[in-house]
Amino acid sequence: MSNEPTMKLVTNLDRAAIEAKLREAGGAAADAGLTDLAKMFMGIEGMPAAQIEQRVNNAIKWLADKPQHMKLAALLDLVGMNLKNLK
């Protein structure tokens, strides 16, 4: 059994909340020394939805075989579930 807190499943994030989560993900990536990943989430404010979606999907794929970054991957999965709300 894991001691990690369970992430609440939220699927109604709006653009501002999605952008905030991506800034959080970028900060977490930078803190973990994942500079290239952190750069993917710089300047995302107002970015077209398709570009944000591509960056999130690329980041999720990149993290897929890195279990040491599971918390960051879970945050990006949460954002991925909300991409349909980007307007």
N, C-alpha and C positions, 0 to 999 in steps of 0.2 A: 504494500500500500504506500502510495506516495504522500509526502508531506506538503506537496505543492498545493496551494489553494486552487479550488476549482474556478475556472473562468466562467463568469456568467454569460450565457448565450444571449446576445443582443443583436437583433436584426433590423432595428429601426434607427440606426445612426444616420444623421443628415450629413451634408457635405462638410460643415464646420467640424462635426464630431469625427468624421473620417480623417480629415486633414490633421486634427489634433492627435489622433491615434498614430498616424503616419509620422508626425513629428516625434512622438514618443518612441516609435519603433526606430527612427533614425538616431535618436539619442542613445537608445539601448545598444544599437549596433556600434555606434562610435565608442561607447563605454566598454564594449567587448572587443574593441580593436578591429572591428569589421568596417574599415574605412570605406571600401568600395560600396558596400551595402548601405552604409549611412548616407553616402552621396546620392544614392537613388531617391532619397526622400527629402532632399534639399530643394526648396523652391517649388513645392507641389501646390501651393496655394493658387487656386484659380486655374490650374492645369486642366486641359480637357480630360473628360472621364476616361476615354480610351487610353490615354497615356498613363494615367494613374493605374488603371486596371493592368496594363502591360507591366508596369514596374512592380506592382504587388505580386502578380503571377510569377514574374522572373525571380523575385526575392524568395517566394515560397519554394520554387523549384530548387534554387541555390541552397536553401536551408534543409532540404528534404533529407539529406544524408549526414546531417550535423546534429545529432541528438543533444549535444552540449548546449545548443542554442534553442532548445525546445520551447522555452518561454517566449522568445522573440517570434518563433514560427507560429505559436498559438495566437499571438497578438495580430500577426499578419493574416492568419486564417479568419479571425474575427472581422478584420477589415474586408477581406475577400467576400465574406457572406453579406456584406453591406454595400458592395460596389454598385448594386442595382439601384441604390438610393442616390447616387451621384447625379446631380442635375446641373 
